[in-house]
């Protein structure tokens, strides 16, 4: 028996599931997954074929407001990807709207040399 989703979190999880049905990360082109909480923003480079996280960065490592955290996390992910020899990734916004923190993280990762 399906129930109508009530919370914003539940709606986001449904949106994320729809996106994840089509997006898959590989070792050569991993998935750059974004997660936002009320206080922090974090990102991971994930190889879905092997089921492994290749690199991760969290907003607690950086001081400042969330938009600043997002930029720092994005540039840190680009550096970590470069260190692993990864030039391209698939961007997974995690069911969030592409704007604000998500956009800041993506732009910073692109500026750092990560293509998606």
KAFEN-V926141 format. One line per field, one symbol per residue. psi: psi as a letter, one per 20 degrees, with the letter a starting at -180 (. if undefined). burial: + if it has 9 or more other ideal C-beta (glycine too) atoms within 8 Angstrom, else -. A space follows every 10 residues. Layout:
psi = ???
burial = ???
This chain:
psi = opqpphqhgg gghggghggi hhppqrhhnr pnppppahhr qrqqopohgi kqphqqqqhi iqqrrhhggg gggghhhggh gghikphqrp poikiqqnrc ggggggghhg hijpp.
burial = ---------+ +++++++-+- --+-++---+ ++++++---+ ++++++++-- ---++-+-+- -+---+++++ ++++++++++ ++-+-+--++ ++++++---- ++++++++++ ++++-+
